[in-house]
Amino acid sequence: MLSKTTEYALRSIVYIAMMDAEGKRAGLKEIANELELPSPFIGKILQDLVRKGVISSVKGPHGGFFMHRPSGDISIMEVVRHIDGLEAFKKCGMGMKQCSDKHPCPLHNEIKAYRDNMLRTFSNKTIKDLVDGVNSGKFFIKNEPEEVTES
C-alpha cells in the first residue's frame, strides 16, 4: 500500500521524534545505521521533509534532524500525502478509470472499505502515537537481530 519511500520516512521520523524527546538530534548516518536503511536514499527523503516543514535540520558538528513541530501534531496522513500523495486512496483496485459507487468494479466495495479504514487510521494516528507504541516495547521500528548460530 505504501511506497518504500513512505515506509522509510515514517520509520525515520519516529526515530527522530524519539531522539528529539531525549533532547538529541539524529544524524543521517545514525538513522541509516540504526534502522538499517540506505543512507543516500534516507538523506533525500529527510531533506524533502525538511523542505515541506515536517521536520527540521541543522548542519555542523552538533547538527542533525529534529522535530519542527510536536510529534502529536503530525499525522501519518501528512507524511503519506507529502511523499506518495493521495492517489492510492482513489485508484481502482482493478485499474479501471471509471470505477465508482455508481459504476463499480468487482472488487470496489471490498477495496473501498479497506481504503477508508486506512484513510481513517492514517488521519487519526500521529507520529507521537507511533513513538509511544515503540517506547512501550509493544512495537518496533528496527529489524529483529538475526540469530547467530554456532557451527
Stockholm file with secondary structure:
# STOCKHOLM 1.0

chainA/1-151         MLSKTTEYALRSIVYIAMMDAEGKRAGLKEIANELELPSPFIGKILQDLVRKGVISSVKGPHGGFFMHRPSGDISIMEVVRHIDGLEAFKKCGMGMKQCSDKHPCPLHNEIKAYRDNMLRTFSNKTIKDLVDGVNSGKFFIKNEPEEVTES
#=GR chainA/1-151 SS CCCHHHHHHHHHHHHHHHHHHTTCCBCHHHHHHHHTCCHHHHHHHHHHHHHTTSEEEECSTTCEEEESSCGGGCBHHHHHHHHTCSGGGTSCTTCCTTCSSSSCCTTHHHHHHHHHHHHHHHHHCBHHHHHHHHHTTSCCSSCCCCCCCCC
#=GC SS_cons         CCCHHHHHHHHHHHHHHHHHHTTCCBCHHHHHHHHTCCHHHHHHHHHHHHHTTSEEEECSTTCEEEESSCGGGCBHHHHHHHHTCSGGGTSCTTCCTTCSSSSCCTTHHHHHHHHHHHHHHHHHCBHHHHHHHHHTTSCCSSCCCCCCCCC
//
